[in-house]
Structure formats: C-alpha cells, structure tokens
C-alpha cells in the first residue's frame, strides 16, 4: 500500500497548475461545448487538492487510498455541478464537495480511529468564522458554515490594515481591547467602532456570496 501511495504522489508531482486564463478556457470548452477532454484536464489539475485535504487525516495507508478515491469522486461531482458564472472560486466549491464525500465515508466507518476532518481544518479562518457568528453573523440553516472558511480569509484581506489588525487582535487573538487600543494609539471607543464596521463589511461580503450561491 505504501508503494501505491508513493506512485500516486509521483503522478501528482507531474500535475501542472493551471493559470487563471487556462482554467477559464477549459471551463468554457467543457460547460459551453461539452468538451470531455477539457473536463478531464480540470479534474486532473485539481487532484492535488484531494490529496492535500485527505492528508490532514490520521489514517492507515490503506484507508488513505480509499479516502483519496472518495475525494476524487467528490472532485468529479464538483466539476460536473460547478457553474463558472457564479462568483465563487472553484477551489472553494470543490473543497466543500470533496470534504463532504470524505466525511460521509468516514461516518460509514465510524469504528475507525481517525482525527475529525472538521477539527483538522480548525485554522484561523474557522476560528474567525466562529467568532464572527458570536458577533452576529448567523449562517446556520443557509449553507454549511465550514464552506466559508476560505471566503472569510478573502474577506479579511479586503479590509483596511487597521480593520484587519483590530479584528485579528480581538476576534482571533482574544486580546484585551484596552491593550490593543493603547498599542494602536487610539481610544477604546474608536477601536470598537472600527471593529463593528469591519464585521459589517465581512458580513456583507459573505451575504453576497450566499446570494450568488443561491442564484439570486
């Protein structure tokens, strides 16, 4: 089994990353002209994403290959169902479908001693999302909240430097507001005003994303 994984990794190393222009052309060929070779190129180019997601799990080599196969099925489903005109990155959409497929497989084999895929993704993006929900960003019942991990990171990058610094300090770092205000040489009142404005902006960006996903 180790040999199989080694061979699989060797094949992955041969995969060439697509430029944005190349990927747009492939999506056009596949979605508008049903070009199956373009479909295959997209699937091939995103197989490293499958391995990246599955490799976060603590499983046996045998189970690793099973999960990779499940992940590839999720990737294929993502390619077939993705609508390029929506304002959502395919990598984000594919991550959601791949992880869903892998999680379903793990649930069917719940006796396995594995690290939860969800906890394996507990990075700053998820931590920030949880904090934003506490601050009034309610995604429950609309879409699976973990789908927005990457989108939260993108939204953060669109904030001003001051907004980013305050949000990361208060929501991600759990720093004391007075200490942060002192360090930034601003009043606590101003700090909270900037924080509220930043959260409102992030909420707006994610709300627009949800509308795009629903075809609004």
N, C-alpha and C positions, 0 to 999 in steps of 0.2 A: 504493500500500500504506500509506503514511503517513496518507492520508486515512481509510482503513479503520480503522486503529488509533485515530485521533482520534475517529472516530464511535463506536467501541466504548467508548472512555473516557468519552465524553459519556453513553452509555447507562448505564455503570457508576455515574456520578455521580448518576443518578436512583434507584439502588437504595437502599431504606430498610432500615436494620439492624433486625432483629427483637429484641424484648425476650425475655427468658427465658420469660416466660409465653406470649407469642405463638408462640414456637417450639415449646414443649411442646404447645400446642393443635394446631399444624399436624402434628406428628408423630403425635398421637393420631388425627387425622382421616385421615391417609394410611395408617398402619400398621394401624389397627383397622377403618377403614371404606373403605379403598381409594379415598380421595378424591384423584383425579388433580390437581385444582386445588391442593390442599394440597402435593402433591409438587412441582408446578411452582413454587409460591411458595418452597419451601425451596431448590430449585435456583437460582432467581433471586437469592435473598438471599445465597447463598454464592459467586456468580460473582466478586465482588471478591477472594476468596481465591485463585481461579485466577490472576488477573492478578498478584496480589502474589507468588505463587510463581514464575511464569514470568518476571516482570520482573527477577528476580535473575540471569537468564542473559544473557550477552553473545552476541546473535544478530542476524541481519538482521531487518528489519521483516517480510519475507515469512515467514521461519521463525517469528517471534514469533506471527503469526496461526495458523500450523499448530500450534504448541505450545499456544496458548490453546484451540484446538479439541480437541486431545488431552486437555488438562486438564479441559475441560468434560465430556468423556466419562468421565474418571475421577471427576469430581464426581457425575455421574448414577449411576455404578456404586456410589459410596459411599452415596448417598441410598437406592438400592434395597436395599442389603445391610445398612445400619445397623440395629442393634437398640437402640432408645432405653432399654430397661430395663437395659442394661449400664452399669456405672459408668465410662463413657468419654465424654469430650466429643466431639461430632460434629466440631468443627473439627479436633481431633487426628486422628480417624479419616479424615476427608476429606483432610487434608494428606498422609497416608500414601498413599492411593489416587491422588490427583492426581499426586504426585511420581513414583509408580511408573509411571503411564501416560506421563508426560513422559519419564522416563528410558528406558523401553522404546523410545520413538520416537527418542530421540537415539542409542541403541545401534544402531538400524537404519540411521541415517545417520551412522555414526561418522567419516565423512570431514569432517564439519563442524568448524570451529574454534570450539568453544564452551567456556565455563567450566563445569566439572563442577557439576551441581546439588548434589551432596553437599558439595563444598567451599564452595559459595555459602552453605550453611547452617551453616558452621563458626563458630557463635557460642558464647557462654559455656555454653549448655545442652549442646551437643555436647562441648565441651572438658571440662566437668564430668563428663559421662557416661563419656568415655574414662578419666578419672582414677578414677572410681568402679569401673570394670571392673578397673583395675590394683590397686585396693584390695580386690578380692574379689567384685565384683558381676558375675556371669557371665550374660549374656543370649544368648550365641551359641547358635544352634540352637533357640531358643524363639520368638523373634519378631525382626523386623528391628530392630536396635538404634536406628536413627535415628528410629523411630516414637515413641520415648520422650523425645525432646528436650523437648517441652512438659511432659510429665509430670514430668520431673526438675525443671524450673523450679517447678512447682506444689509438688512435694515439698519443695524448698528453702524455699519460703515458709512451710511448716508447721513448720519448725524454730524453736527459740528464737533470739533475737537473737545470743546468744553462739555457739550452734552454727553459725548462718549465717556469722558473722564468721570463725570458725575454718576452716570448710570452704572458704569463698571464698578465704581467705588462703593456705591450704596446698595445696588442690587446683586452684583456678582460677588464683590468682596466683603459685603456686610460691614463696611467701615462706619464709624460714628460720624454723623452729619456735621457736628461741630468741628471735629478734627479735619474733615475734608474741606469744609468752608475756610478754616484757618489756613490750611495748606494752599488753597487756591486764592486766598486773599479776597474772599467775597463774604457777604453776610449769609447767615443760615437761611434767611427768608428768600434771598435771591437764589440760593442753591436749590431750594425746594421748588421754586418757580421753574427753573431750568429743567429739573427732573420731571415735573409734570408735563412740561412742553415736550420733552424727549419721548416720554411714554405715549403721549397722544400721537406723536408723529409715527412711532413704531406701530401703534395700534391701527393707525390709518393705512400704513403700508400693507400690513397683514390682512386688513379688511378688504382692500382692493384685490389682493391675491386670492382671497376666498371667493370673491365675486367672479374673478376670471376663471377659477376652477369650476364654478357652477354655471358658467356660460352667460353670466349677467352682462 
